[in-house]
């Protein structure tokens, strides 16, 4: 008797903060998006408010919160717009805590635990639907996510028993899907892969709490990221601006932090009503907002689409600047774009479409993919290719376009952030910069490693730190302190320093070997900031000269 063939492994794709929240999987012939099943779970566990004797209320809008809770500044800035308590310790890295009033008692959790519990139930729902176990996942995340935020996702997946195959910036998932479509199109017309012409596309992705722009080039079965930028502006900003516009005193009303069932419902109804109005304005030129929250709080107003666009003028202007910056980074002229792709939860907002086509000089929007499912389909494709379940065109090479979406560097020249590895650097890479002491007879130096784009050190994400000791006494500016940063093909970061003096070299040990999955943002943030406060500028460095390799 022959044994039954084993069921092939599958890898699900999950998008952080995608709207509507969905999960995707390669079913053997195509990508299946499980949005209906997942949204039922979310609606039941996270978005319902019922009248219970024990005043139990669940957290609202998990599909937006999942993105926001792992974002450092976003929670703090938008916390007054949520129908639950968000608090954080005033120290970097940012540690958000989320609390709800359950059974007349405050119950709190942190972002990792909340995401982990969500993923546990998500995994159970998917396994029930697929009738098979699920062990692997491909995550798509905003470009602006730091390595520490990615680590939170890894930790949450560990709680749910999921192995992370890959964490992809969302535009790269869309790029993977687009590249495969171009390969299939070439195959359908029997175009020789060697002679396949290069196609350049701009990808604009805006959703709950982020906006990403990428410029990509596909040719001969390969996909190259030519430019990539991201910001923490998104639909949450549109919602918050409209809330304050229609109810100007809303921030003062809720800044005391809602804590009983009545206040929670008022905030929840306000958010849901205005969010629905924003969605309706995608197809209507005006919509009536009629909401009675009790205690004399009422909104009864007809909102015009033009009014909505005016209220959010600054948000849309930031989106335009991101596209211009990305094109400049990619060194691509608008005239050379073959396709313009708009995806994400904000894809149907008319102003979004108009500003993208305006920057791209009237080019027609690409219609070859579902804009609400594109990132998820790309994630499912990546999982299938990694598992060997889908590789009809030999396109494994498409999974190898790694880059650094954020710069990585150290604090030096006072409180400035000095990038060692610039943004949009292809990976693997090794880069070096040389620094020197700022005091005579300085025998130690504090190397604090950051990731981000801010000019000041504290404006960026703290990754780690280490201390160099036993620097030979010498006049300031004499010791050469080489900071070498290396990112390998698995996106693992290693930072090594060496101190060079005239006539001899003192080699330093690899003082920090930081892997994406090993960052401990619960410990080093406290110690790093404590060291900076303790030593001040006594162990600071200044840039001596640049040696980029």
C-alpha positions in Angstrom: 0.0 0.0 0.0 1.5 3.3 -1.1 1.7 6.1 1.4 -0.3 9.2 0.6 1.7 12.1 -0.8 2.5 14.7 1.9 0.7 18.0 1.7 3.1 20.7 0.4 4.0 23.5 2.7 2.4 26.9 2.2 3.5 30.4 3.2 0.8 33.0 3.8 1.2 36.6 3.0 0.1 39.3 5.6 0.2 43.0 5.1 0.7 45.2 8.1 -2.0 47.9 8.1 -3.6 47.0 4.8 -7.2 48.0 4.4 -9.2 45.9 4.1 -7.1 43.5 6.3 -6.5 40.3 4.4 -4.3 37.2 4.2 -3.1 35.7 0.9 -1.8 32.3 -0.1 -0.6 30.5 -3.3 -3.2 27.7 -3.9 -1.1 25.9 -6.5 -2.2 27.8 -9.5 -2.9 31.3 -8.4 -3.0 33.7 -5.4 -6.1 33.4 -3.2 -6.9 36.3 -0.9 -8.8 35.3 2.2 -10.2 38.7 3.0 -13.8 37.6 3.8 -12.8 35.0 6.4 -10.2 37.3 8.0 -12.5 40.3 8.2 -15.2 38.2 9.9 -12.6 37.3 12.6 -11.5 40.9 13.0 -15.1 42.2 13.1 -16.0 39.7 15.8 -12.9 40.1 18.0 -11.8 43.6 17.5 -14.4 45.9 16.1 -17.7 45.1 18.0 -19.1 47.0 20.9 -21.9 45.3 22.8 -23.9 46.1 25.9 -22.6 43.7 28.6 -23.3 43.8 32.3 -19.5 43.8 32.8 -19.0 46.8 30.4 -16.6 44.7 28.4 -15.5 46.5 25.2 -12.9 45.3 22.6 -10.4 47.4 20.9 -11.7 49.1 17.7 -10.2 49.0 14.2 -7.5 46.4 14.6 -6.8 46.6 10.9 -5.5 50.1 11.4 -4.1 49.6 14.9 -1.9 46.6 13.8 0.1 49.0 11.5 0.1 51.8 14.0 1.2 49.9 17.2 4.5 49.0 15.8 5.2 52.5 14.5 7.2 54.6 16.9 6.0 58.2 16.7 2.6 57.5 15.1 0.9 56.1 18.2 2.0 59.0 20.4 0.9 61.7 17.9 -2.5 60.1 17.1 -3.3 58.6 20.5 -6.0 61.2 21.2 -7.9 59.9 18.1 -8.3 56.3 19.5 -11.2 55.0 21.7 -8.7 53.4 24.1 -5.7 54.5 26.1 -2.2 54.6 24.4 0.7 55.5 26.6 4.5 55.3 26.2 7.6 55.8 28.3 9.3 59.1 27.2 12.5 57.4 26.2 13.9 56.0 23.0 13.2 53.5 21.5 9.5 54.3 21.8 7.5 51.7 23.8 3.7 51.9 23.2 1.4 50.4 25.7 -2.3 49.8 24.9 -5.0 49.7 27.6 -8.7 49.0 27.5 -11.3 49.2 30.2 -12.5 45.6 30.8 -14.7 44.4 33.6 -14.4 47.8 35.3 -10.6 47.3 35.4 -7.8 48.7 33.2 -6.0 45.9 31.3 -2.9 46.8 29.4 -0.6 45.1 26.9 2.3 46.1 24.7 2.4 46.2 20.9 4.2 42.9 20.5 1.8 41.0 22.7 -1.2 42.5 21.0 0.1 41.7 17.6 1.0 38.2 18.7 -2.5 37.5 20.1 -3.9 38.8 16.8 -1.6 36.5 14.8 -2.6 33.4 16.9 -6.2 33.8 16.0 -5.4 34.7 12.5 -3.3 31.6 12.1 -6.1 29.4 13.5 -8.7 31.0 11.1 -6.4 30.4 8.0 -5.6 26.8 9.0 -9.3 26.1 9.3 -10.0 27.6 5.9 -7.1 25.8 4.2 -7.5 22.6 6.1 -3.8 22.3 6.6 -1.2 23.6 9.1 0.5 26.9 8.4 4.0 27.5 9.6 5.5 30.1 7.3 4.6 33.8 6.7 5.8 36.6 4.4 5.1 40.1 5.8 4.8 43.3 3.9 5.5 46.4 5.8 5.9 50.2 5.2 9.2 51.4 3.9 9.6 53.6 7.0 9.8 50.6 9.4 13.1 50.4 11.2 15.0 47.3 12.1 13.6 47.5 15.7 10.0 47.6 14.4 10.7 44.6 12.1 12.1 42.8 15.2 8.7 43.4 16.9 7.0 41.6 14.1 9.5 38.7 14.3 8.8 38.4 18.1 5.1 38.5 17.6 5.3 35.8 14.9 7.3 33.7 17.4 4.4 34.0 19.9 2.1 32.7 17.2 4.3 29.8 16.1 5.0 31.3 12.7 8.4 31.3 11.0 9.0 34.5 9.1 10.3 33.7 5.6 10.7 37.3 4.7 9.7 40.8 5.6 9.2 42.9 2.5 8.7 46.6 2.1 5.3 46.8 0.5 6.5 48.4 -2.8 8.9 45.5 -3.4 5.9 43.1 -3.1 4.1 45.1 -5.7 7.3 45.2 -7.8 7.6 41.4 -7.6 4.0 41.0 -8.8 4.5 43.6 -11.6 7.8 41.9 -12.7 6.1 38.6 -13.0 3.2 40.0 -15.0 5.7 41.5 -17.4 7.5 38.2 -17.8 4.2 36.4 -18.4 3.3 39.1 -21.0 6.6 38.6 -22.8 6.1 34.8 -22.7 2.6 35.1 -24.2 3.9 37.0 -27.2 6.9 34.7 -27.4 9.3 37.6 -26.8 12.9 36.4 -26.2 13.9 37.0 -22.5 17.3 38.2 -23.6 15.8 40.9 -25.9 13.0 41.9 -23.5 13.0 45.7 -23.2 13.4 47.4 -19.9 10.2 48.8 -18.3 10.3 51.5 -15.6 7.3 52.0 -13.3 6.5 54.3 -10.4 4.6 52.7 -7.5 2.6 54.9 -5.1 1.3 53.1 -2.0 -0.7 54.9 0.7 -2.7 53.1 3.4 -3.5 53.4 7.1 -0.4 55.1 8.6 2.1 55.3 5.8 2.9 56.5 2.3 5.5 54.7 0.2 6.9 55.5 -3.3 9.2 53.4 -5.4 10.7 53.5 -8.9 11.5 50.1 -10.3 12.9 48.7 -13.5 12.2 45.2 -14.9 14.1 43.5 -17.6 15.2 40.0 -18.5 13.5 38.4 -15.6 15.1 40.7 -13.0 13.7 43.6 -11.0 15.7 46.5 -9.7 14.7 49.0 -7.1 16.0 52.3 -8.5 14.5 54.6 -5.8 12.5 54.1 -2.6 11.1 56.6 0.0 8.6 56.3 2.7 6.8 58.4 5.3 4.4 58.0 8.2 1.6 60.0 6.7 -1.5 58.1 5.7 -5.2 57.6 6.0 -5.0 58.0 9.8 -3.9 61.6 9.1 -6.8 62.2 6.8 -9.2 60.8 9.4 -7.6 62.8 12.3 -7.7 66.1 10.3 -11.4 65.6 9.4 -12.3 64.7 13.1 -10.7 68.0 14.3 -12.3 69.9 11.4 -15.8 68.7 12.1 -15.5 68.6 15.9 -12.8 71.3 16.6 -12.7 70.6 20.3 -12.4 66.8 19.9 -8.8 66.8 21.0 -9.6 68.6 24.3 -12.6 66.4 24.8 -10.7 63.2 24.6 -7.2 64.2 25.8 -8.2 63.1 29.3 -8.1 59.6 27.8 -11.5 57.9 27.4 -12.0 55.3 30.1 -15.7 54.4 30.4 -18.0 52.6 28.0 -19.9 55.7 27.0 -16.8 57.7 26.1 -15.3 54.8 24.3 -18.4 54.5 22.1 -18.5 58.2 21.4 -14.9 58.2 20.1 -15.6 54.9 18.2 -18.7 56.2 16.5 -17.0 59.5 15.6 -14.1 57.6 14.0 -16.3 55.2 12.1 -18.7 57.9 10.9 -16.0 60.2 9.5 -14.1 57.3 8.0 -17.2 56.2 6.2 -17.7 59.8 4.9 -14.1 59.8 3.6 -14.8 56.6 1.7 -18.1 57.9 0.3 -16.3 61.0 -1.0 -14.3 58.7 -3.3 -17.4 58.3 -5.4 -19.5 61.3 -4.4 -18.8 65.0 -4.6 -20.6 65.6 -1.2 -21.8 63.5 1.8 -23.9 64.3 4.8 -22.3 63.6 8.2 -25.1 63.2 10.8 -23.9 62.0 14.2 -25.3 62.3 17.7 -22.8 61.3 20.4 -25.0 62.3 23.4 -24.4 65.0 26.0 -25.2 67.7 23.4 -22.4 66.5 21.0 -23.8 66.5 17.5 -22.4 66.8 14.0 -24.8 67.6 11.2 -23.0 68.9 8.1 -22.7 68.4 4.4 -19.0 67.8 3.6 -17.9 68.6 0.1 -15.0 66.7 -1.6 -13.3 70.0 -2.2 -13.5 70.8 1.6 -12.0 67.4 2.4 -9.1 68.1 0.1 -8.6 71.5 1.5 -8.5 70.2 5.1 -5.9 67.7 4.1 -3.9 69.9 1.8 -0.6 69.5 3.7 -0.9 65.7 3.7 -1.4 65.6 -0.1 1.5 68.1 -0.6 3.8 65.7 1.4 2.7 62.9 -0.9 3.8 65.0 -3.9 7.1 65.7 -2.4 7.7 62.0 -1.8 7.1 61.2 -5.4 9.5 64.0 -6.6 12.2 62.9 -4.1 11.9 59.3 -5.3 12.2 60.2 -9.0 15.2 62.3 -8.1 16.8 59.5 -6.1 16.2 57.1 -9.0 17.6 59.5 -11.5 14.6 58.9 -13.7 12.7 61.4 -15.8 8.9 61.2 -15.8 9.0 60.9 -19.6 10.9 57.6 -19.2 8.2 55.9 -17.0 6.3 53.1 -18.7 3.7 52.5 -16.0 2.2 54.3 -13.0 0.9 52.0 -10.3 -1.4 53.2 -7.4 -2.1 50.7 -4.6 -3.2 50.7 -1.0 -6.3 51.7 1.0 -6.2 55.3 -0.3 -6.1 54.2 -4.0 -9.7 55.3 -4.7 -9.4 58.8 -3.3 -9.7 61.1 -6.3 -7.2 63.5 -5.0 -4.6 60.7 -4.7 -5.2 59.7 -8.3 -5.0 63.3 -9.5 -1.8 64.2 -7.7 0.0 61.0 -8.9 -1.1 61.6 -12.5 -0.1 65.3 -12.1 3.4 64.5 -11.1 3.6 61.8 -13.8 2.4 64.3 -16.4 -0.9 62.7 -17.2 0.3 59.1 -17.6 -2.6 56.6 -17.3 -2.8 54.5 -14.1 -1.8 50.8 -14.5 -4.8 48.6 -14.4 -3.1 45.2 -14.4 -3.6 44.4 -10.7 -6.1 44.9 -7.9 -4.8 47.9 -6.0 -6.3 46.7 -2.7 -4.7 43.3 -3.0 -1.4 43.9 -4.9 0.9 43.8 -1.9 -0.7 40.7 -0.5 -0.5 38.9 -3.9 3.2 39.9 -4.1 3.8 38.5 -0.6 2.0 35.2 -1.5 4.1 35.0 -4.7 7.3 35.5 -2.7 6.3 32.8 -0.3 5.5 30.3 -3.1 8.8 31.0 -4.9 10.8 30.6 -1.6 9.1 27.3 -1.0 9.6 26.2 -4.6 5.9 26.0 -5.3 5.8 28.6 -8.1 8.8 29.2 -10.3 7.7 28.5 -13.9 9.9 31.3 -15.3 13.0 30.7 -13.2 12.3 33.9 -11.4 13.9 33.1 -8.1 16.3 36.0 -8.9 13.5 38.4 -8.4 13.6 37.7 -4.7 17.1 39.0 -4.4 16.7 42.8 -4.8 17.7 43.9 -1.3 18.4 47.5 -0.4 18.5 49.8 2.6 15.2 51.9 2.8 16.7 53.9 5.7 20.3 55.2 6.2 22.4 53.6 9.0 25.0 55.6 10.8 26.2 56.9 14.2 26.0 59.9 16.4 28.9 62.3 15.8 29.8 65.9 15.2 27.9 66.9 18.3 24.3 65.5 18.3 24.2 64.9 14.6 23.4 61.7 12.7 26.2 60.8 10.3 25.2 58.2 7.8 27.7 55.4 7.1 25.4 53.4 4.8 23.2 55.8 2.8 19.5 55.2 2.1 18.8 53.1 -1.1 22.2 51.3 -0.9 22.0 47.9 -2.6 22.7 44.9 -0.3 25.1 43.2 0.4 27.3 46.1 1.1 30.3 47.2 3.2 30.8 50.9 3.9 33.4 52.7 6.1 33.8 56.2 7.6 36.7 57.5 9.6 36.2 59.6 12.7 38.5 61.1 15.3 38.5 62.4 18.8 37.4 65.8 19.9 39.4 66.1 23.1 43.1 65.9 23.9 44.1 62.6 25.4 40.6 61.1 24.9 40.9 57.4 25.6 37.4 56.2 25.0 34.6 56.7 22.4 30.9 55.9 22.6 29.5 54.6 19.3 25.7 54.9 19.1 24.2 53.3 16.0 21.0 54.8 14.5 18.8 54.2 11.5 16.7 56.8 9.8 16.8 60.1 7.8 16.8 62.7 10.6 19.6 65.2 10.8 19.8 65.0 14.6 20.6 61.7 16.3 17.5 61.6 18.4 15.2 62.0 15.4 16.2 58.4 14.3 15.8 54.9 15.5 18.3 53.7 18.0 19.7 50.3 17.0 22.5 49.7 19.5 25.7 51.1 21.0 29.2 50.1 22.2 32.1 51.7 23.9 35.7 51.8 22.5 38.3 52.0 25.3 42.1 52.1 25.6 42.6 54.6 22.8 46.2 55.7 23.2 46.5 59.2 24.6 47.2 61.7 21.8 46.2 65.2 20.7 42.6 65.6 19.5 42.3 64.7 15.8 45.2 62.3 15.7 43.6 58.9 16.4 41.7 57.5 13.3 38.6 55.6 14.4 37.4 53.5 11.5 33.7 52.6 11.7 32.9 49.7 9.3 29.3 48.6 8.7 28.4 45.5 6.7 25.0 44.2 5.6 25.1 40.6 4.2 22.8 39.0 1.7 20.5 38.0 4.6 20.1 41.6 5.7 22.2 41.1 8.8 24.1 44.1 10.1 27.5 44.0 11.6 29.4 47.0 12.9 33.1 46.8 13.6 35.6 49.5 14.6 39.3 49.8 14.7 41.6 52.5 16.1 44.6 53.5 14.0 47.6 55.6 15.2 50.7 56.6 13.4 53.1 53.7 13.6 50.7 51.0 14.9 47.1 49.8 14.8 45.0 48.6 17.7 42.2 46.3 16.4 38.9 46.4 18.1 36.7 43.3 18.5 33.3 43.2 16.7 31.7 45.3 19.3 28.2 44.9 17.9 26.9 42.1 15.7 23.3 43.1 15.3 20.9 40.8 13.4 17.5 42.0 12.6 15.9 39.2 14.7 18.2 39.8 17.7 17.7 43.4 18.5 16.4 43.8 22.0 14.5 47.1 22.1 13.5 46.5 25.7 17.0 46.8 27.0 19.5 48.7 24.9 17.3 51.8 24.5 17.4 52.5 28.2 21.1 51.8 28.5 22.1 53.7 25.3 20.3 56.9 26.4 21.6 56.5 29.9 25.2 56.3 28.6 24.7 59.4 26.5 23.4 61.3 29.5 26.2 60.0 31.7 29.1 60.8 29.5 27.8 63.9 27.6 30.4 64.8 24.9 33.4 63.3 26.7 33.4 60.4 24.3 32.1 62.1 21.2 33.7 61.9 17.8 33.9 64.0 14.7 34.1 63.0 11.1 37.8 63.0 9.9 37.4 61.9 6.3 35.2 59.7 4.2 36.4 56.3 2.9 33.4 54.8 1.2 34.0 51.3 -0.2 
